[in-house]
Amino acid sequence: MADITRIDVRLMTANEEGAGTNGWVFLDIAGREFHIDSTRNDFEASDDYTYTFGTDANVLEPGRNDPRFPQLDTDDLDRYAVRLRFEPNDNDDDWGLERVTVTVNPTSSFPARFDNPTLISTGTDKRIWLGRRFGKAVRLRRY
């Protein structure tokens, strides 16, 4: 049992026409949902960026997107499903997700890492398209 002080979420958008989005992206972890967004133009084609929640946060609304308030615990990482959720702007807003990895307490002796095995390598046959017509969530498992 340890406090969750930082969560890093690395997201890669496919390098393909139409892969980018202006939709909303969320992370469900340890029984809570976090809004993934920054001051950058996020989720554009070929984008590769790591979003940080908690210590050294680089996300919008860092105080309200902080795993320390209320304090989350690593025991809850296996009690609740971990997933990435996409909320498109409209029926034609799709997102080509190339890769997602989540690391909890990355600088600790025992960081927890989550991934989706479908996305372990990059390539056109490895991406997952998210949108209203084909699903809006990707579940992650500990590795």
N, CA and C of each residue as an Amber inpcrd file, in Angstrom:
protein
   429
   0.8500000  -1.1780000   0.0000000   0.0000000   0.0000000   0.0000000
   0.8910000   1.2350000   0.0000000   0.6720000   2.1160000  -0.9890000
   1.4390000   3.3610000  -1.0880000   0.5660000   4.4350000  -1.7200000
   0.8450000   5.6640000  -1.3850000   0.1350000   6.7870000  -1.9910000
   0.5180000   6.9070000  -3.4600000  -0.4630000   7.2280000  -4.2810000
  -0.1900000   7.5590000  -5.6750000   0.1050000   9.0470000  -5.7150000
   1.3230000   9.3890000  -6.0960000   1.7290000  10.7880000  -6.1330000
   1.8710000  11.3250000  -7.5460000   2.0160000  10.4240000  -8.5220000
   2.2000000  10.8550000  -9.9010000   1.7120000   9.7640000 -10.8520000
   1.0830000  10.1890000 -11.9380000   0.6530000   9.2880000 -13.0040000
   1.1220000   9.8930000 -14.3250000   1.8770000   9.1150000 -15.0980000
   2.3100000   9.5250000 -16.4330000   1.5110000   8.7360000 -17.4660000
   0.9690000   9.4350000 -18.4430000   0.1910000   8.8130000 -19.5130000
   0.8290000   9.2020000 -20.8430000   1.4360000   8.2320000 -21.5080000
   2.0240000   8.4890000 -22.8240000   1.0270000   8.0750000 -23.8850000
   0.6810000   9.0230000 -24.7570000  -0.2670000   8.7760000 -25.8310000
   0.3910000   9.0910000 -27.1710000   0.2200000   8.1800000 -28.1020000
   0.6920000   8.3850000 -29.4640000  -0.5020000   8.2890000 -30.4060000
  -0.6600000   9.3150000 -31.2330000  -1.6960000   9.3100000 -32.2520000
  -1.0600000   8.8250000 -33.5570000  -1.7990000   8.0350000 -34.2980000
  -1.2880000   7.4760000 -35.5490000  -0.8870000   8.5780000 -36.5270000
   0.1210000   8.2830000 -37.3260000   0.5770000   9.2100000 -38.3610000
  -0.1700000   8.8750000 -39.6450000  -1.4330000   9.2810000 -39.6760000
  -2.3100000   8.9370000 -40.7930000  -3.3660000  10.0270000 -40.9260000
  -3.7670000  10.3140000 -42.1420000  -4.8000000  11.3210000 -42.3430000
  -6.0740000  10.9250000 -41.6010000  -6.6490000  11.8730000 -40.8860000
  -7.8770000  11.6270000 -40.1370000  -7.6690000  11.0080000 -38.7770000
  -6.4220000  10.7620000 -38.3740000  -6.1680000  10.1250000 -37.0750000
  -6.2930000  11.0950000 -35.9150000  -6.0780000  12.3710000 -36.1490000
  -6.1390000  13.3620000 -35.0850000  -7.5660000  13.6910000 -34.6890000
  -7.7070000  14.2740000 -33.5060000  -9.0290000  14.6110000 -32.9910000
  -8.9590000  15.8650000 -32.1250000 -10.0990000  16.5050000 -31.9850000
 -10.2670000  17.5840000 -31.0100000 -11.2180000  17.1380000 -29.9070000
 -11.4780000  15.8310000 -29.8450000 -12.3560000  15.2890000 -28.8210000
 -11.7050000  15.2900000 -27.4410000 -12.4140000  14.7540000 -26.4990000
 -11.9860000  14.7090000 -25.1000000 -11.4570000  13.3190000 -24.7740000
 -10.3830000  13.2510000 -23.9910000  -9.7820000  11.9760000 -23.6160000
  -9.6700000  11.9130000 -22.0920000  -9.9870000  10.7370000 -21.5350000
 -10.0040000  10.5430000 -20.0870000  -9.2680000   9.2570000 -19.7150000
  -8.7170000   9.2360000 -18.5150000  -8.1100000   8.0370000 -17.9430000
  -8.8840000   7.6530000 -16.7020000  -9.3490000   6.3950000 -16.6360000
  -9.9530000   5.8200000 -15.4270000  -8.8900000   4.9790000 -14.7480000
  -8.5890000   5.2930000 -13.4960000  -7.5770000   4.5370000 -12.7650000
  -7.8090000   4.7030000 -11.2650000  -7.6250000   3.6380000 -10.5130000
  -7.7410000   3.6410000  -9.0470000  -9.0910000   4.1870000  -8.5830000
 -10.1390000   3.9590000  -9.3770000 -11.4800000   4.3650000  -8.9750000
 -11.8270000   5.8050000  -9.2990000 -11.0140000   6.4620000 -10.1050000
 -11.2510000   7.8660000 -10.4220000 -10.9800000   8.1180000 -11.9050000
 -11.6190000   9.1450000 -12.4500000 -11.3940000   9.5280000 -13.8330000
 -10.6380000  10.8580000 -13.8770000  -9.6600000  10.9360000 -14.8060000
  -8.8590000  12.1400000 -15.0020000  -9.0230000  12.6240000 -16.4390000
  -9.1300000  13.9290000 -16.6040000  -9.2380000  14.5270000 -17.9370000
  -7.8360000  14.7750000 -18.4690000  -7.5450000  14.2230000 -19.6440000
  -6.2280000  14.3640000 -20.2640000  -6.2780000  15.5260000 -21.2500000
  -5.5590000  16.5940000 -20.9190000  -5.5060000  17.7660000 -21.7760000
  -4.3470000  18.6430000 -21.3210000  -3.8420000  19.4460000 -22.2270000
  -2.7530000  20.3640000 -21.8980000  -2.9370000  21.6470000 -22.6970000
  -1.9910000  22.5410000 -22.5980000  -2.0550000  23.7990000 -23.3420000
  -1.6580000  23.6090000 -24.8050000  -1.1440000  22.4270000 -25.1660000
  -0.7250000  22.1300000 -26.5380000  -1.9430000  21.8190000 -27.4020000
  -1.7250000  21.6750000 -28.6810000  -2.7580000  21.1800000 -29.5810000
  -2.6710000  19.6530000 -29.5530000  -3.3870000  19.0520000 -28.6370000
  -3.2750000  17.6260000 -28.3320000  -3.9250000  16.7390000 -29.3910000
  -3.4280000  15.4880000 -29.4620000  -4.0450000  14.3910000 -30.2140000
  -4.0850000  14.6260000 -31.7210000  -3.1160000  15.3670000 -32.2350000
  -2.9960000  15.5540000 -33.6800000  -2.2820000  14.3380000 -34.2800000
  -2.4030000  14.1370000 -35.5780000  -1.7330000  13.0220000 -36.2490000
  -0.2370000  13.0690000 -35.9500000   0.3330000  11.9310000 -35.6360000
   1.7460000  11.7000000 -35.2850000   2.1650000  12.3160000 -33.9600000
   1.2150000  12.7610000 -33.1400000   1.5300000  13.3290000 -31.8280000
   2.0110000  12.2280000 -30.8780000   3.0360000  12.5220000 -30.1060000
   3.5890000  11.6100000 -29.1030000   3.9270000  12.4690000 -27.8930000
   3.1520000  12.3180000 -26.8150000   3.3070000  13.2100000 -25.6640000
   2.9800000  12.4500000 -24.3870000   3.6820000  12.8190000 -23.3200000
   3.4190000  12.2300000 -22.0070000   2.7770000  13.2810000 -21.1080000
   1.5880000  12.9540000 -20.6250000   0.8220000  13.8140000 -19.7210000
   1.1080000  13.3730000 -18.2960000   1.3290000  14.3310000 -17.4060000
   1.6640000  14.0210000 -16.0250000   0.6210000  14.6110000 -15.0880000
   0.1280000  13.7620000 -14.1880000  -0.8170000  14.1570000 -13.1410000
  -0.1130000  14.0430000 -11.7960000  -0.3770000  14.9790000 -10.8790000
   0.2500000  14.9430000  -9.5530000   1.5550000  15.7130000  -9.5620000
   2.6020000  15.1340000  -8.9870000   3.9120000  15.7740000  -8.9160000
   4.4070000  16.1390000 -10.3160000   4.8280000  17.3910000 -10.4890000
   5.3340000  17.9100000 -11.7720000   4.2850000  17.8760000 -12.8830000
   3.0290000  18.1130000 -12.5360000   1.9190000  18.0480000 -13.4920000
   2.1350000  18.9870000 -14.6700000   1.6940000  18.5310000 -15.8570000
   1.7300000  19.3570000 -17.0600000   0.3640000  19.3820000 -17.7500000
  -0.6840000  18.9960000 -17.0320000  -2.0400000  18.9520000 -17.5790000
  -2.8070000  20.2080000 -17.1740000  -3.9040000  20.4630000 -17.8930000
  -4.7820000  21.5520000 -17.5050000  -5.4770000  21.2050000 -16.1910000
  -5.8220000  22.2110000 -15.4410000  -6.4900000  22.0150000 -14.1450000
  -5.7340000  21.0180000 -13.2690000  -4.4380000  21.2510000 -13.0400000
  -3.6460000  20.2670000 -12.2870000  -4.1450000  20.0320000 -10.8600000
  -4.7110000  21.0310000 -10.2230000  -5.2050000  20.8570000  -8.8590000
  -6.4280000  19.9700000  -8.7630000  -7.2450000  19.9900000  -9.7930000
  -8.4550000  19.1620000  -9.7900000  -8.2520000  17.8450000 -10.5160000
  -7.1080000  17.6790000 -11.1570000  -6.7260000  16.4290000 -11.8170000
  -5.4890000  15.8730000 -11.1270000  -5.5520000  15.7560000  -9.8190000
  -4.3970000  15.3570000  -9.0150000  -4.7340000  14.1070000  -8.2050000
  -3.9680000  13.0230000  -8.3620000  -4.2570000  11.7970000  -7.6070000
  -4.0010000  11.9280000  -6.1050000  -3.4550000  13.0590000  -5.6820000
  -3.1970000  13.2860000  -4.2500000  -4.3640000  13.9650000  -3.5480000
  -5.3730000  14.4330000  -4.3150000  -6.5020000  15.1670000  -3.7320000
  -7.8090000  14.7080000  -4.3310000  -8.5810000  13.8240000  -3.7110000
  -8.2020000  13.0850000  -2.5150000  -7.1240000  12.0550000  -2.8390000
  -6.4080000  11.6690000  -1.8170000  -5.2640000  10.7680000  -1.9860000
  -5.7010000   9.3930000  -2.4880000  -5.1740000   8.9880000  -3.6500000
  -5.4130000   7.6440000  -4.1680000  -4.2870000   6.7290000  -3.7030000
  -4.5900000   5.4330000  -3.6660000  -3.6600000   4.4470000  -3.1370000
  -3.3790000   3.3680000  -4.1750000  -2.1690000   2.8590000  -4.1900000
  -1.8010000   1.8180000  -5.1560000  -2.6100000   0.5380000  -4.9620000
  -3.1290000   0.2960000  -3.7730000  -3.9820000  -0.8850000  -3.5660000
  -5.1980000  -0.8640000  -4.4890000  -5.6450000   0.3280000  -4.8670000
  -6.8280000   0.4440000  -5.7070000  -6.5460000   0.2200000  -7.1910000
  -5.2970000   0.0820000  -7.5700000  -4.9660000  -0.1340000  -8.9770000
  -5.5090000  -1.4540000  -9.5110000  -5.6130000  -2.4520000  -8.6600000
  -6.1380000  -3.7520000  -9.0820000  -7.5980000  -3.9500000  -8.6870000
  -8.1630000  -3.0190000  -7.9560000  -9.5740000  -3.1210000  -7.5570000
 -10.5140000  -2.5660000  -8.6050000  -9.9990000  -1.6700000  -9.4280000
 -10.8120000  -1.0050000 -10.4440000 -10.1600000  -1.1880000 -11.8120000
 -11.0000000  -1.2700000 -12.8330000 -10.4800000  -1.3880000 -14.1910000
  -9.7370000  -0.1090000 -14.5810000  -8.6820000  -0.2680000 -15.3600000
  -7.9340000   0.8650000 -15.8880000  -8.2940000   0.9700000 -17.3580000
  -8.7180000   2.1660000 -17.7880000  -9.1020000   2.3260000 -19.1840000
  -8.8710000   3.7500000 -19.6500000  -8.7000000   3.8670000 -20.9490000
  -8.6180000   5.1420000 -21.6350000  -9.9540000   5.3190000 -22.3430000
 -10.5800000   6.4740000 -22.1520000 -11.9050000   6.7230000 -22.7400000
 -11.8510000   7.9590000 -23.6250000 -12.4500000   7.8560000 -24.7900000
 -12.5110000   8.9480000 -25.7610000 -13.9380000   9.4260000 -25.9000000
 -14.1270000  10.7260000 -25.8450000 -15.4460000  11.3140000 -26.0460000
 -15.3710000  12.2340000 -27.2700000 -15.8550000  11.7530000 -28.4410000
 -15.7530000  12.5440000 -29.6690000 -16.6580000  13.7760000 -29.6440000
 -16.2880000  14.7660000 -30.4560000 -17.0970000  15.9850000 -30.5700000
 -18.3970000  15.7490000 -31.3230000 -18.3830000  14.8290000 -32.2900000
 -19.5740000  14.5420000 -33.0840000 -19.4270000  13.1460000 -33.7000000
 -20.3950000  12.7380000 -34.5270000 -20.3910000  11.3950000 -35.1040000
 -19.2180000  11.1400000 -36.0410000 -18.6210000  12.1910000 -36.5890000
 -17.5190000  12.0230000 -37.5310000 -16.1500000  12.2320000 -36.8980000
 -16.1130000  12.4560000 -35.6020000 -14.8470000  12.6930000 -34.9030000
 -14.2860000  11.3500000 -34.4300000 -13.2410000  10.8840000 -35.1120000
 -12.5950000   9.6200000 -34.7710000 -11.1680000   9.9100000 -34.3300000
 -10.5620000   8.9600000 -33.6380000  -9.1850000   9.1090000 -33.1680000
  -8.4300000   7.8200000 -33.4430000  -7.3130000   7.9180000 -34.1400000
  -6.4530000   6.7720000 -34.4150000  -5.3970000   6.6620000 -33.3260000
  -5.6290000   5.8230000 -32.3460000  -4.7020000   5.6420000 -31.2220000
  -3.6350000   4.6310000 -31.6070000  -2.3950000   5.0700000 -31.5990000
  -1.2620000   4.2060000 -31.9620000  -0.6990000   3.4930000 -30.7300000
  -0.6490000   4.1940000 -29.5940000   0.0050000   3.6150000 -28.4060000
  -0.4600000   4.3440000 -27.1640000  -0.6160000   3.6150000 -26.0780000
  -0.8980000   4.2010000 -24.7680000  -0.1550000   3.3900000 -23.7110000
   0.5360000   4.0900000 -22.8310000   1.1280000   3.4570000 -21.6510000
   0.8610000   4.3710000 -20.4620000   0.5990000   3.7630000 -19.3250000
   0.3530000   4.5010000 -18.0870000   1.3320000   3.9850000 -17.0450000
   2.0080000   4.9010000 -16.3820000   2.9460000   4.5380000 -15.3170000
   2.5740000   5.3000000 -14.0630000   2.3590000   4.5630000 -12.9870000
   2.0100000   5.1490000 -11.6910000   3.2550000   5.1790000 -10.8220000
   3.5200000   6.3320000 -10.2140000   4.7020000   6.5480000  -9.3800000
   5.9810000   6.1300000 -10.1260000   6.2400000   6.7550000 -11.2920000
   7.3450000   6.3190000 -12.1520000   8.7300000   6.4020000 -11.5220000
   8.9380000   7.2550000 -10.5470000  10.2640000   7.3780000  -9.9420000
  10.4340000   6.5230000  -8.6960000   9.4230000   5.7430000  -8.3570000
   9.5120000   4.8980000  -7.1600000  10.2740000   3.6050000  -7.4590000
  10.5560000   2.8510000  -6.4220000  11.2460000   1.5650000  -6.5850000
  10.3780000   0.5330000  -7.2970000   9.0540000   0.6820000  -7.1680000
   8.1260000  -0.2810000  -7.7560000   7.0190000   0.4350000  -8.5230000
   7.3400000   1.0370000  -9.6760000   6.2790000   1.6960000 -10.4480000
   5.3030000   0.6640000 -11.0010000   4.0440000   1.0660000 -11.1170000
   3.0170000   0.2140000 -11.7310000   2.8320000   0.6790000 -13.1650000
   2.8540000  -0.2750000 -14.1020000   2.7340000   0.0620000 -15.5220000
   1.5250000  -0.6510000 -16.1280000   0.8310000   0.0790000 -17.0130000
  -0.3530000  -0.4530000 -17.6720000  -0.2500000  -0.2050000 -19.1730000
  -0.8040000  -1.1420000 -19.9400000  -0.6770000  -1.1100000 -21.3880000
  -1.8220000  -1.9190000 -21.9820000  -1.9800000  -1.8380000 -23.3020000
  -2.8980000  -2.7050000 -24.0160000  -2.0590000  -3.5390000 -24.9710000
  -2.0880000  -4.8630000 -24.8500000  -1.2050000  -5.7010000 -25.6590000
  -1.4070000  -5.5370000 -27.1630000  -2.5690000  -5.1220000 -27.5990000
  -2.8100000  -4.8920000 -29.0250000  -1.9170000  -3.7840000 -29.5630000
  -1.5610000  -2.8360000 -28.7090000  -0.8160000  -1.6500000 -29.1300000
   0.6690000  -1.7150000 -28.7930000   1.1960000  -2.8950000 -28.5120000
   2.5850000  -2.9830000 -28.0570000   3.5790000  -2.5670000 -29.1280000
   3.3300000  -2.8360000 -30.3730000   4.2180000  -2.3370000 -31.4190000
   3.4030000  -1.4060000 -32.3120000   4.0840000  -0.5570000 -33.0590000
   3.3720000   0.3920000 -33.8980000   3.1760000  -0.1720000 -35.2950000
   2.2490000   0.3980000 -36.0270000   1.9660000  -0.0330000 -37.3950000
   0.4830000   0.0090000 -37.6810000   0.1160000   0.0180000 -38.9480000
  -1.2890000   0.1610000 -39.3190000  -2.1590000  -0.9650000 -38.7820000
  -1.5930000  -2.1560000 -38.6070000  -2.3890000  -3.2710000 -38.0950000
  -2.4080000  -3.3060000 -36.5670000  -1.7650000  -2.3480000 -35.9150000
  -1.6950000  -2.3370000 -34.4540000  -2.4860000  -1.1990000 -33.8230000
  -2.9740000  -0.2430000 -34.6000000  -3.6870000   0.8740000 -33.9930000
  -5.1420000   0.5230000 -33.7080000  -5.7100000   1.2780000 -32.8020000
  -7.1240000   1.1240000 -32.4730000  -7.8170000   2.4340000 -32.8160000
  -8.8640000   2.3350000 -33.6030000  -9.6540000   3.5170000 -33.9390000
 -10.7950000   3.6450000 -32.9460000 -10.9110000   4.8230000 -32.3740000
 -11.9600000   5.1030000 -31.4090000 -12.9080000   6.1440000 -31.9910000
 -14.1900000   5.9900000 -31.6890000 -15.2080000   6.9150000 -32.1690000
 -16.5830000   6.3600000 -31.8590000 -17.5900000   7.1240000 -32.1370000
 -18.9600000   6.7000000 -31.8180000 -19.3980000   5.4770000 -32.6130000
 -18.7930000   5.2480000 -33.7770000 -19.2130000   4.1310000 -34.6290000
 -18.4590000   2.8410000 -34.3600000 -17.3750000   2.8950000 -33.5550000
 -16.6300000   1.6550000 -33.3120000 -16.0970000   1.5080000 -31.9100000
 -16.5830000   2.2420000 -30.9690000 -16.1810000   2.0890000 -29.5770000
 -15.3500000   3.2650000 -29.1010000 -15.4720000   3.5770000 -27.8290000
 -14.8340000   4.7660000 -27.2950000 -13.8590000   4.4830000 -26.1540000
 -13.5780000   3.2270000 -25.8460000 -12.7060000   2.9390000 -24.7010000
 -11.7190000   1.8210000 -25.0300000 -10.5710000   1.9220000 -24.3980000
  -9.5300000   0.8900000 -24.4770000  -9.1670000   0.5300000 -23.0390000
  -9.2600000  -0.7500000 -22.7210000  -8.8770000  -1.1980000 -21.3960000
  -7.3920000  -1.5160000 -21.3660000  -6.7830000  -1.2870000 -20.2160000
  -5.3530000  -1.5060000 -20.0500000  -5.1410000  -2.5480000 -18.9730000
  -4.0310000  -3.2600000 -19.0920000  -3.7040000  -4.2420000 -18.0600000
  -2.3110000  -3.9930000 -17.5440000  -2.0890000  -4.4510000 -16.3390000
  -0.7860000  -4.2750000 -15.7070000   0.2290000  -5.1770000 -16.3970000
   1.4350000  -4.6880000 -16.5650000   2.4900000  -5.5150000 -17.1540000
   3.7770000  -5.3420000 -16.3820000
